[in-house]
Structure formats: C-alpha cells, structure tokens
C-alpha cells in the first residue's frame, strides 16, 4: 500500500512538473522570438552570431529536456495503470481471503463445540 502511495505522489509530481515545463517552454519561445527580433537586421553586429548560436543551443537543450520529460510521463502513466490494476487485484484477493478465513472459522466452531460436548459426555460417564 505504501508503494502505491509513493507511486501516486510521484505521478502527481510529474504531472505538476509537466505543467511547469510547458509553461516555461512557452516563455522560452517568447524569449527566443524576442531575441531573434533583436538580432534581425543586426546580423553583422559584434557578438550577434554568438548570441544566435547560444539561443539555438538553448533551444535544442530545452527540446531535449521536454522530450525526455514526455517520455518519462508516458512511462509513469503506464506504470501507474499497472499499479492500479495490481492494487485492485490484490484488494480483491484480500476480500476473498477474509471470506475464506471466516468460512474456515465458522466450520471450525461447530466442530469444537461438538468435541467439547463429546468430552463432557465422556467425563460424566
């Protein structure tokens, strides 16, 4: 049960992380757009090529991080589905075991009572 709780927390954390990343990715796109607009028309200005290269590198890194996060999200969703299925199966088995245990107890009780009566009859004789 504890593992399921941890999996649930991890799943929720990753969903929050995905939302934050999407938001930050949108902000980064706006920054890239603004940077490109600033550089546009000043391609020959000192340092503009280096800035453009840095922006391109940053864009690639953000895309890689986003792709990795999406892959992890898919794996976690798949794992979460398996965990829920396992938990449901385990819960069903626990219910069945409790039912069987109660049946065994009920079957044992009359037998014990009968043995006690037989013992009392033997003692009286």
N, C-alpha and C positions, 0 to 999 in steps of 0.2 A: 504494500500500500504506500509505503514511504517513497519507493522508486517512482510510482505513478504520480505522486505529488510533485516530486522533483522534475519529472518529465513535463508536467503541466506548467510549472513555473518557467522552465526553460523554453517551452513553446510560446508562452505569453511574452517572455523577454525577447525572444527572437522576432515575434510579430511587432513589438514596440520598436525594436532596432530597425526592422524593415521600413516601418513608417518614418522613423527619423532619417534613415538613409535616403528614402525617396524625397523627403523634404529638402535635405541637404543637397541632393543631386540636382534638384530644380534650382536651388540657389546658386550652385556651382555653374549651371548652364547660363544663368543670368550674368554671372561674373565673367564667364568666357565670352559671352556676347558683348558685354561692355568692353572687355579687353580688346576684342577684335575690332570694335568700332574705334577705340582709341588708337590702335595701331594703323588702321586703314588710312591710307594717304600719307603715312609716315614710315613706310616700309624701309626707307633708306636712312632713317634717323638712327643715330648711335644707340645700340642696345635693343632695338626693336626686334631684330631677328632672334636674339637670345630670349627675350620675353615670350615671343611666339613659340619657340621651342619648349620653354618651360611650361607654357599653357598646354601645349599638345601633350607633353609628358604627364602633366597632372590629370588631363582628361583621360588618358589611357589608364592611369592608375585608378581613377575613380570608377571607370568602366569595369576594370578587373575586380575591384572590391565589390561592386554592385552585382556582377555575375556570380562571384563566389558566395555572396550572401543569398542570392536567389537559389543557388544550388543547395546550400545548407537548409534553406527554408523548405524546399521540396523534400529533402531527406528527412527533416524533422517532422513534417506533416505526415509522411509515410510511416515513420516510426511511431508517431503519436496515434495513428489509426491502428497500428498493430498492438500498441499498448492498451488502447481502449478495448479492442477485441479480446485480448488476453485477460484483462480485468473482468470483462463481462463473463467470460468462460469460467474464470476462477471463482467469481461470485456465485455462478450457477452451481458449480461443484460444491462449494461450501454449503449452500442451501440443501443440496441433495445429501451431503454427508450428515448434516444436522438431522434431516428427516430420518435417514437410516439409523443414526445413533438413537434417536427417540424410539424408533421401532424396536431396536435391539433391547433398549431399556424396558419397554413395555412387555416384550417377550420374556425377558429375564424376571420381571417382577412376579408374575403368577407362579412361575416355576419355584422361585424362592419361597413364596407363601405356601405352596404345596409341600415343599420339602420341610418347612417348619411344622406344618400340621402332621406330616408323617412322623417327624421326630417326636412331637408331643404325644402322639398315639403310642409310639414305641416306649417312651418313658413311662407312661401310665400303666402299661401292661406289666 
